[in-house]
Amino acid sequence: MAEQDSALHLDAGRPSRREQILRAAAQLFAERGSRSVGVDDVGAAVGVTGPAIYRHFASKDAMLAEMLVRISERLQAGGATVVAGAGDDPEAQLDALIAFHVDFALDNPALITVQDRDLGALEQSDAAKVRRLQRRYVEEWVAVLGRRDPAAATADCRARAHAVFGLINSTPHSAGRLSRPAMAALLTAMARAAATV
């Protein structure tokens, strides 16, 4: 589970109790949906009582909000970083974005499931923040695709980006069928084909 939810853990050392709670909550929310998981369930998964969770989070909804805001922040910041690190070549930028997103998806299937299923359960202000971050991440892809193919309409580039996300984010349903290297190679090839068709 540590590998699966690495996006939640920023410190390379032993995870804090807060991080342990977020990881356990992500796994439980992915398995059963956030509305079917109680604070006591999350507490039991990390070896504390349910009420002890409230030392770290005001509510289960606060856990979900932090989880989804952090995943969106990581994608947006990571996308910008890999594009900047790839120089001025749009082909290299696209390859970097695809590799980044494939790694993220393979490392975090529980978070992808929670994001897909439970975004609508967030408070309006938290959902708006997540959507703003997501739009910025999409626009990184749109800009790279536009530089790669200057004749392409922006709407076309945006549709391609969303299609690639759908393909890569299918990993919670398909990742266990192949080894990680084989799955990464397959997703990378398919994503590049979808982005550049």
WOPETA-V625151 format. One record per run of one state. SS is the DSSP state (h for helix, s for strand, l for the rest). FROM is the first residue (numbers start at 1). LEN is the number of residues. If there is no record, write none. Layout:
SS|FROM|LEN  SS|FROM|LEN
This chain:
l|1|5  h|6|3  l|9|8  h|17|16  l|33|1  h|34|3  l|37|2  h|39|8  l|47|3  h|50|6  l|56|4  h|60|26  l|86|4  h|90|18  l|108|1  h|109|13  l|122|2  h|124|25  l|149|5  h|154|15  l|169|2  h|171|7  l|178|2  h|180|17  l|197|1
